[in-house]
Amino acid sequence: MDTDMKRRLVYGALSLILSSLAAWLASYLTNKLLGEPEEA
């Protein structure tokens, strides 16, 4: 496995992890600021 392939693999994994974390954090902060959503 060459260096470029490792770099792309690490980049992809970090991108996936960080985007999931960002979505969770946005949802968490929204719920803290505005309250939990009401069930219909």
Secondary structure, DSSP 8 states (H G I E B T S, - for coil): --HHHHHHHHHHHHHHHHHHHHHHHHHHHHHHHH------
